[in-house]
């Protein structure tokens, strides 16, 4: 059997290919981006696409599933927030062809605005969630997710973390399983969630969760590895690797299906050891569940509640040098910090120099231009989620009146504007805002590696397509003052910003200059 060294993300792409996936969708976001890039590069018989945002990506994948195709949507953890609306509804409809959702959490917030633990979303949406702990399992669990989805009529979430997504390991390569696209059968009671249809589907969901719990107990995806029974450790994901490295002689319950949990297996394991520990990143998801079953255990008293784990942290916590608090305290490093910075010659640098000079209040957004908040620019004063800059900008004006709009701007990137900036721009016009929005168009999703989007005119598969005209779109939603400018022409750009901020009506400046790193 052929073997390759693959990233976890590459292994997921391979798993989708081997499982007979027909359609794959995503919006790029670290740490999940390489999944769709690998599919587009290596597995061209899968129809792969970047969608404008994660909600649309999941809706397209769900549509393909309902139509009978095996489909997959991939996104980072905050992307699943954007896709939560279809996520909860498609939990009710179930599937026709398999529907697999890849969720990439980001402990330590290496490239994110938070550290949220999306195991809770699986529980809230009543969806099965499985967690690989290495690249081989990334491939195997992805394939398994497609089969489970069709067997139990459920979308299935595969949760990875940054360390799983970007670590490498040996992966066994197998042939693709050719699965025909199923016919679409009209069934409004299953696929149209009117209240009269949703109520019986809720009953179905609960029945399927009971069946999935039995699967969780008996399939081997969760397993007990008996060792020294003085101490037993329940763990999941990459934490399992750290436990095996630092506590090789202890008994371990490895959780591969984190929802629904294997109650009987937990009881068996807890009864078989003298002391019980839970090692998991971020929230006490497993720990709380174990305690609710009636088993005292040690978890977040010694395992950090914040940030990602490392072998050293697990070793210190379990082998006699535990943290006194769930909030970790790291020793200071004598090496000077090197925070990220905008590239030399970045078109955004011209923008932020002008905005800083004009001393404007700047509502920022998600992208590499968020680095404008750091020195030497220090020219961003708020930043929430994708697309929030424009809505917050309107909120500034609602709080303090039009005079605040004369002293403020919203800054948003081209990809982020397409993702979720259009509707707040409509809101700004509709609700009589008078502020200025700067759309920083550097011709790609630069933050995650220059992926294309609808305003670049190129698809993920490299096909030429319609190129969204951002300036024309702004006019179409009612903005009369729209100007496109090159920020590198600094004096002219400063004049434009001064004029537009002073205008007592909505305005949009498209700052158009290609990323310095893009060929």
C-alpha positions as semicolon CSV with decimal commas, in nm:
position;residue;x (nm);y (nm);z (nm)
1;X;0,000;0,000;0,000
2;X;0,132;0,341;-0,096
3;X;0,207;0,586;0,187
4;X;0,265;0,960;0,180
5;X;0,359;1,228;0,430
6;X;0,066;1,471;0,435
7;X;-0,056;1,767;0,634
8;X;-0,373;1,702;0,827
9;X;-0,556;1,932;0,584
10;X;-0,414;1,745;0,286
11;X;-0,520;1,417;0,445
12;X;-0,876;1,546;0,481
13;X;-0,876;1,636;0,113
14;X;-0,752;1,286;0,033
15;X;-1,021;1,135;0,253
16;X;-1,291;1,329;0,068
17;X;-1,149;1,210;-0,263
18;X;-1,133;0,845;-0,155
19;X;-1,487;0,867;-0,013
20;X;-1,626;0,961;-0,354
21;X;-1,700;1,326;-0,273
22;X;-1,858;1,507;-0,568
23;X;-1,882;1,868;-0,447
24;X;-1,658;2,063;-0,205
25;X;-1,708;2,423;-0,093
26;X;-1,536;2,665;0,144
27;X;-1,441;3,018;0,227
28;X;-1,065;3,044;0,293
29;X;-0,964;3,084;0,655
30;X;-0,666;2,963;0,857
31;X;-0,633;2,685;0,968
32;X;-0,866;2,522;0,711
33;X;-0,759;2,685;0,382
34;X;-0,537;2,408;0,242
35;X;-0,823;2,156;0,232
36;X;-0,996;2,310;-0,071
37;X;-0,667;2,421;-0,227
38;X;-0,548;2,059;-0,219
39;X;-0,872;1,935;-0,374
40;X;-0,855;2,193;-0,653
41;X;-0,490;2,107;-0,720
42;X;-0,490;1,729;-0,691
43;X;-0,846;1,598;-0,720
44;X;-0,999;1,772;-1,018
45;X;-1,290;1,529;-1,046
46;X;-1,436;1,694;-0,733
47;X;-1,624;2,014;-0,818
48;X;-1,456;2,257;-0,580
49;X;-1,536;2,623;-0,521
50;X;-1,467;2,922;-0,303
51;X;-1,797;3,069;-0,191
52;X;-1,850;3,435;-0,091
53;X;-1,883;3,325;0,273
54;X;-1,924;3,014;0,489
55;X;-2,303;3,037;0,504
56;X;-2,324;3,020;0,127
57;X;-2,061;2,744;0,118
58;X;-2,268;2,527;0,350
59;X;-2,588;2,604;0,161
60;X;-2,430;2,500;-0,170
61;X;-2,293;2,181;-0,016
62;X;-2,631;2,110;0,145
63;X;-2,807;2,169;-0,186
64;X;-2,574;1,923;-0,355
65;X;-2,643;1,675;-0,074
66;X;-3,021;1,710;-0,105
67;X;-2,985;1,664;-0,481
68;X;-2,800;1,337;-0,419
69;X;-2,429;1,420;-0,435
70;X;-2,169;1,349;-0,169
71;X;-2,065;1,695;-0,055
72;X;-1,834;1,869;0,190
73;X;-1,804;2,223;0,327
74;X;-1,484;2,334;0,504
75;X;-1,434;2,637;0,727
76;X;-1,255;2,768;1,034
77;X;-1,430;2,788;1,369
78;X;-1,561;3,143;1,337
79;X;-1,678;3,052;0,988
80;X;-1,915;2,801;1,143
81;X;-2,070;3,094;1,330
82;X;-2,149;3,250;0,992
83;X;-2,292;2,916;0,875
84;X;-2,488;2,850;1,195
85;X;-2,825;2,933;1,039
86;X;-2,812;2,661;0,772
87;X;-2,624;2,431;1,010
88;X;-2,913;2,412;1,255
89;X;-3,178;2,380;0,985
90;X;-2,999;2,114;0,782
91;X;-2,964;1,918;1,104
92;X;-3,342;1,888;1,079
93;X;-3,363;1,809;0,707
94;X;-3,087;1,550;0,712
95;X;-2,924;1,440;0,387
96;X;-2,968;1,250;0,064
97;X;-2,608;1,229;-0,047
98;X;-2,362;1,263;0,242
99;X;-2,298;1,608;0,390
100;X;-1,969;1,650;0,580
101;X;-1,869;1,974;0,752
102;X;-1,502;2,029;0,834
103;X;-1,462;2,264;1,132
104;X;-1,112;2,390;1,216
105;X;-1,080;2,539;1,565
106;X;-0,786;2,767;1,647
107;X;-0,665;2,729;2,008
108;X;-0,419;3,007;2,096
109;X;-0,597;3,227;1,837
110;X;-0,296;3,207;1,609
111;X;-0,492;3,353;1,320
112;X;-0,833;3,434;1,467
113;X;-1,022;3,682;1,680
114;X;-1,116;3,424;1,944
115;X;-1,050;3,074;2,077
116;X;-1,406;2,939;2,076
117;X;-1,459;2,565;2,125
118;X;-1,701;2,441;1,860
119;X;-1,768;2,108;2,027
120;X;-2,054;2,300;2,188
121;X;-2,203;2,377;1,847
122;X;-2,227;2,008;1,762
123;X;-2,414;1,947;2,085
124;X;-2,641;2,248;2,032
125;X;-2,720;2,149;1,672
126;X;-2,763;1,781;1,774
127;X;-2,509;1,671;1,514
128;X;-2,248;1,396;1,535
129;X;-1,893;1,526;1,567
130;X;-1,578;1,319;1,524
131;X;-1,222;1,429;1,604
132;X;-0,905;1,292;1,445
133;X;-0,580;1,306;1,640
134;X;-0,327;1,274;1,354
135;X;-0,314;1,300;0,972
136;X;-0,390;0,930;0,919
137;X;-0,705;0,969;1,125
138;X;-0,785;1,290;0,935
139;X;-0,812;1,083;0,620
140;X;-0,985;0,786;0,782
141;X;-1,234;0,992;0,984
142;X;-1,325;1,205;0,683
143;X;-1,407;0,891;0,485
144;X;-1,601;0,757;0,782
145;X;-1,797;1,083;0,809
146;X;-1,935;1,040;0,456
147;X;-2,056;0,689;0,537
148;X;-2,203;0,789;0,874
149;X;-2,385;1,082;0,715
150;X;-2,574;0,859;0,474
151;X;-2,625;0,573;0,718
152;X;-2,780;0,793;0,988
153;X;-2,928;1,066;0,766
154;X;-2,728;1,336;0,947
155;X;-2,476;1,600;0,847
156;X;-2,151;1,505;1,022
157;X;-1,896;1,751;1,161
158;X;-1,526;1,663;1,156
159;X;-1,349;1,888;1,407
160;X;-0,979;1,956;1,380
161;X;-0,756;2,214;1,547
162;X;-0,466;2,420;1,415
163;X;-0,213;2,165;1,536
164;X;-0,395;1,878;1,363
165;X;-0,451;2,079;1,044
166;X;-0,087;2,177;1,004
167;X;0,104;1,880;1,143
168;X;0,244;1,616;0,910
169;X;0,221;1,240;0,933
170;X;0,233;0,921;0,731
171;X;-0,097;0,850;0,556
172;X;-0,200;0,532;0,377
173;X;-0,321;0,607;0,025
174;X;-0,612;0,408;-0,117
175;X;-0,822;0,420;-0,433
176;X;-1,125;0,640;-0,479
177;X;-1,462;0,485;-0,411
178;X;-1,682;0,582;-0,703
179;X;-2,024;0,661;-0,562
180;X;-2,300;0,751;-0,809
181;X;-2,502;1,064;-0,749
182;X;-2,837;0,961;-0,608
183;X;-3,159;1,079;-0,772
184;X;-3,338;1,372;-0,614
185;X;-3,674;1,265;-0,473
186;X;-3,921;1,539;-0,388
187;X;-4,006;1,515;-0,020
188;X;-4,132;1,844;0,131
189;X;-4,191;1,680;0,471
190;X;-3,814;1,618;0,491
191;X;-3,666;1,915;0,306
192;X;-3,911;2,204;0,367
193;X;-3,889;2,308;0,732
194;X;-4,232;2,451;0,792
195;X;-4,324;2,420;1,159
196;X;-4,556;2,130;1,083
197;X;-4,263;1,946;0,925
198;X;-3,997;2,054;1,177
199;X;-4,175;1,903;1,476
200;X;-4,160;1,539;1,359
201;X;-3,805;1,592;1,228
202;X;-3,700;1,694;1,580
203;X;-3,829;1,360;1,705
204;X;-3,629;1,189;1,428
205;X;-3,313;1,374;1,532
206;X;-3,345;1,254;1,892
207;X;-3,400;0,897;1,775
208;X;-3,091;0,913;1,553
209;X;-2,882;1,053;1,838
210;X;-2,966;0,741;2,041
211;X;-2,852;0,522;1,752
212;X;-2,535;0,729;1,714
213;X;-2,467;0,693;2,086
214;X;-2,479;0,315;2,042
215;X;-2,241;0,350;1,748
216;X;-2,014;0,562;1,966
217;X;-2,004;0,280;2,223
218;X;-1,941;-0,013;1,990
219;X;-1,769;0,100;1,669
220;X;-1,413;0,141;1,796
221;X;-1,396;0,512;1,713
222;X;-1,371;0,559;2,091
223;X;-1,136;0,315;2,257
224;X;-0,991;0,223;2,593
225;X;-0,616;0,164;2,607
226;X;-0,558;-0,010;2,940
227;X;-0,231;0,051;3,117
228;X;-0,148;0,134;3,477
229;X;-0,489;0,157;3,644
230;X;-0,377;0,392;3,920
231;X;-0,454;0,677;3,684
232;X;-0,691;0,696;3,391
233;X;-0,696;0,983;3,144
234;X;-0,983;1,072;2,912
235;X;-0,867;1,281;2,618
236;X;-0,933;1,377;2,256
237;X;-0,781;1,539;1,946
238;X;-0,415;1,646;1,965
239;X;-0,426;1,626;2,347
240;X;-0,429;1,249;2,303
241;X;-0,085;1,267;2,141
242;X;0,051;1,474;2,429
243;X;-0,092;1,233;2,687
244;X;0,061;0,933;2,512
245;X;0,396;1,110;2,494
246;X;0,409;1,225;2,856
247;X;0,213;0,948;3,032
248;X;0,287;0,635;2,826
249;X;0,206;0,390;3,105
250;X;-0,132;0,531;3,211
251;X;-0,471;0,399;3,105
252;X;-0,632;0,617;2,839
253;X;-0,983;0,657;2,701
254;X;-0,939;0,811;2,358
255;X;-1,250;0,998;2,245
256;X;-1,282;0,994;1,866
257;X;-1,654;1,074;1,856
258;X;-1,697;1,369;2,088
259;X;-2,072;1,391;2,029
260;X;-2,268;1,193;2,120
261;X;-2,050;1,066;2,403
262;X;-2,006;0,695;2,488
263;X;-2,168;0,683;2,835
264;X;-2,119;0,311;2,899
265;X;-1,753;0,325;2,795
266;X;-1,693;0,623;3,025
267;X;-1,853;0,434;3,313
268;X;-1,642;0,125;3,244
269;X;-1,324;0,329;3,225
270;X;-1,398;0,537;3,535
271;X;-1,477;0,224;3,735
272;X;-1,151;0,062;3,628
273;X;-0,906;0,327;3,748
274;X;-0,820;0,467;4,090
275;X;-0,810;0,834;3,985
276;X;-0,963;0,996;3,681
277;X;-0,830;1,288;3,475
278;X;-0,954;1,470;3,165
279;X;-0,706;1,637;2,931
280;X;-0,858;1,855;2,658
281;X;-0,787;2,188;2,494
282;X;-1,002;2,491;2,569
283;X;-1,336;2,429;2,743
284;X;-1,416;2,150;2,990
285;X;-1,651;1,989;2,737
286;X;-1,565;1,627;2,818
287;X;-1,491;1,703;3,182
288;X;-1,834;1,853;3,247
289;X;-2,000;1,556;3,079
290;X;-1,804;1,305;3,286
291;X;-1,890;1,490;3,606
292;X;-2,258;1,497;3,501
293;X;-2,245;1,117;3,479
294;X;-2,142;1,118;3,844
295;X;-1,767;1,060;3,823
296;X;-1,533;1,298;4,003
297;X;-1,235;1,386;3,785
298;X;-0,948;1,631;3,769
299;X;-0,935;1,853;3,463
300;X;-0,929;2,228;3,440
301;X;-0,798;2,258;3,796
302;X;-0,457;2,176;3,647
303;X;-0,506;2,185;3,268
304;X;-0,511;2,539;3,124
305;X;-0,850;2,672;3,020
306;X;-0,694;2,917;2,773
307;X;-0,457;2,863;2,481
308;X;-0,342;2,544;2,313
309;X;-0,173;2,262;2,499
310;X;0,183;2,138;2,448
311;X;0,358;1,823;2,569
312;X;0,540;2,035;2,829
313;X;0,217;2,178;2,968
314;X;0,057;1,832;2,991
315;X;0,374;1,688;3,146
316;X;0,385;1,963;3,409
317;X;0,016;1,928;3,489
318;X;0,000;1,547;3,515
319;X;0,341;1,462;3,648
320;X;0,368;1,672;3,959
321;X;0,415;2,028;3,844
322;X;0,059;2,136;3,783
323;X;-0,069;2,488;3,736
324;X;-0,229;2,640;4,044
325;X;-0,480;2,815;3,817
326;X;-0,657;2,720;3,496
327;X;-0,511;3,037;3,349
328;X;-0,156;2,956;3,234
329;X;0,137;3,176;3,324
330;X;0,430;3,152;3,088
331;X;0,779;3,256;3,179
332;X;0,898;3,568;3,002
333;X;1,115;3,506;2,699
334;X;1,438;3,709;2,669
335;X;1,398;3,716;2,290
336;X;1,233;4,045;2,184
337;X;0,882;3,993;2,043
338;X;0,837;4,022;1,667
339;X;0,470;4,097;1,606
340;X;0,339;4,060;1,250
341;X;0,353;4,365;1,029
342;X;0,231;4,482;0,693
343;X;0,473;4,393;0,415
344;X;0,707;4,661;0,285
345;X;0,527;4,831;0,000
346;X;0,184;4,700;0,106
347;X;-0,089;4,918;-0,049
348;X;-0,263;4,927;0,289
349;X;0,034;5,109;0,441
350;X;-0,037;5,415;0,226
351;X;-0,400;5,410;0,344
352;X;-0,315;5,391;0,713
353;X;-0,052;5,663;0,691
354;X;-0,319;5,896;0,551
355;X;-0,584;5,793;0,804
356;X;-0,340;5,837;1,092
357;X;-0,238;6,178;0,964
358;X;-0,604;6,282;0,955
359;X;-0,657;6,145;1,306
360;X;-0,981;5,965;1,214
361;X;-1,167;5,709;1,425
362;X;-1,121;5,385;1,233
363;X;-1,357;5,089;1,252
364;X;-1,161;4,800;1,110
365;X;-1,232;4,449;0,990
366;X;-1,081;4,102;0,941
367;X;-0,783;4,072;0,706
368;X;-0,415;4,153;0,684
369;X;-0,511;4,522;0,706
370;X;-0,608;4,453;1,068
371;X;-0,233;4,489;1,129
372;X;-0,291;4,860;1,082
373;X;-0,387;4,857;1,449
374;X;-0,021;4,794;1,540
375;X;0,274;5,036;1,534
376;X;0,394;5,220;1,339
377;X;0,042;5,300;1,216
378;X;-0,170;5,250;1,529
379;X;-0,457;5,340;1,299
380;X;-0,743;5,108;1,385
381;X;-0,963;5,148;1,689
382;X;-1,222;4,870;1,669
383;X;-1,249;4,531;1,499
384;X;-1,512;4,265;1,552
385;X;-1,601;3,997;1,300
386;X;-1,615;3,970;0,923
387;X;-1,807;4,269;0,788
388;X;-1,856;4,436;1,126
389;X;-1,666;4,754;1,038
390;X;-1,950;4,910;0,837
391;X;-2,222;4,826;1,088
392;X;-2,009;4,953;1,376
393;X;-1,934;5,267;1,176
394;X;-2,307;5,333;1,147
395;X;-2,338;5,262;1,519
396;X;-2,078;5,532;1,592
397;X;-2,292;5,781;1,403
398;X;-2,613;5,665;1,575
399;X;-2,445;5,710;1,913
400;X;-2,294;6,057;1,858
401;X;-2,470;6,204;1,556
402;X;-2,344;6,317;1,214
403;X;-2,046;6,497;1,364
404;X;-1,898;6,157;1,453
405;X;-1,932;6,047;1,090
406;X;-1,717;6,345;0,988
407;X;-1,438;6,214;1,214
408;X;-1,464;5,841;1,135
409;X;-1,426;5,583;0,858
410;X;-1,488;5,212;0,813
411;X;-1,209;5,006;0,659
412;X;-1,281;4,669;0,497
413;X;-1,100;4,445;0,248
414;X;-1,232;4,338;-0,091
415;X;-1,282;3,971;0,003
416;X;-1,432;4,064;0,339
417;X;-1,667;4,312;0,172
418;X;-1,799;4,038;-0,055
419;X;-1,813;3,797;0,242
420;X;-2,034;4,009;0,468
421;X;-1,988;4,380;0,400
422;X;-2,261;4,427;0,139
423;X;-2,558;4,400;0,372
424;X;-2,424;4,651;0,630
425;X;-2,352;4,893;0,345
426;X;-2,718;4,858;0,247
427;X;-2,804;4,922;0,612
428;X;-2,591;5,235;0,620
429;X;-2,773;5,376;0,316
430;X;-3,120;5,258;0,425
431;X;-3,091;5,400;0,774
432;X;-2,964;5,737;0,651
433;X;-2,604;5,706;0,763
434;X;-2,361;5,962;0,627
435;X;-2,029;5,791;0,685
436;X;-1,739;5,693;0,458
437;X;-1,638;5,334;0,385
438;X;-1,293;5,247;0,250
439;X;-1,285;4,917;0,060
440;X;-0,921;4,809;0,038
441;X;-0,912;4,615;-0,289
442;X;-0,577;4,438;-0,322
443;X;-0,717;4,187;-0,571
444;X;-0,745;3,876;-0,356
445;X;-0,790;3,719;-0,015
446;X;-0,436;3,811;0,080
447;X;-0,444;3,717;0,449
448;X;-0,482;3,345;0,379
449;X;-0,261;3,321;0,071
450;X;-0,408;3,519;-0,219
451;X;-0,713;3,306;-0,287
452;X;-0,952;3,438;-0,551
453;X;-1,304;3,562;-0,479
454;X;-1,599;3,691;-0,686
455;X;-1,435;4,031;-0,745
456;X;-1,119;3,881;-0,900
457;X;-1,294;3,706;-1,188
458;X;-1,124;3,369;-1,135
459;X;-1,266;3,058;-0,966
460;X;-1,086;2,816;-0,734
461;X;-1,051;2,580;-1,032
462;X;-0,873;2,855;-1,229
463;X;-1,165;2,928;-1,460
464;X;-1,239;3,278;-1,587
465;X;-1,575;3,403;-1,464
466;X;-1,772;3,725;-1,412
467;X;-1,571;3,981;-1,218
468;X;-1,782;4,157;-0,959
469;X;-1,753;4,536;-0,994
470;X;-1,731;4,658;-0,634
471;X;-1,778;5,025;-0,723
472;X;-2,085;4,949;-0,937
473;X;-2,226;4,736;-0,656
474;X;-2,185;5,024;-0,410
475;X;-2,377;5,251;-0,649
476;X;-2,645;4,985;-0,695
477;X;-2,725;4,977;-0,323
478;X;-2,771;5,353;-0,319
479;X;-2,430;5,511;-0,257
480;X;-2,403;5,812;-0,488
481;X;-2,050;5,915;-0,393
482;X;-1,822;5,632;-0,510
483;X;-1,462;5,693;-0,609
484;X;-1,180;5,453;-0,700
485;X;-0,828;5,566;-0,615
486;X;-0,470;5,438;-0,602
487;X;-0,346;5,478;-0,242
488;X;0,014;5,498;-0,359
489;X;-0,069;5,839;-0,508
490;X;-0,064;5,972;-0,157
491;X;-0,147;6,339;-0,204
492;X;-0,443;6,264;-0,431
493;X;-0,562;5,988;-0,200
494;X;-0,547;6,217;0,102
495;X;-0,748;6,480;-0,084
496;X;-1,014;6,221;-0,171
497;X;-1,040;6,098;0,188
498;X;-1,076;6,454;0,318
499;X;-1,352;6,531;0,065
500;X;-1,549;6,212;0,125
501;X;-1,534;6,226;0,504
502;X;-1,659;6,586;0,491
503;X;-1,955;6,493;0,271
504;X;-2,287;6,474;0,456
505;X;-2,404;6,162;0,273
506;X;-2,284;5,802;0,239
507;X;-1,963;5,755;0,042
508;X;-1,738;5,471;-0,064
509;X;-1,370;5,489;-0,156
510;X;-1,234;5,183;-0,337
511;X;-0,861;5,180;-0,261
512;X;-0,740;4,980;-0,561
513;X;-0,383;4,848;-0,572
514;X;-0,269;4,489;-0,606
515;X;-0,100;4,314;-0,314
516;X;0,276;4,362;-0,333
517;X;0,328;3,984;-0,306
518;X;0,088;3,887;-0,584
519;X;0,233;3,813;-0,925
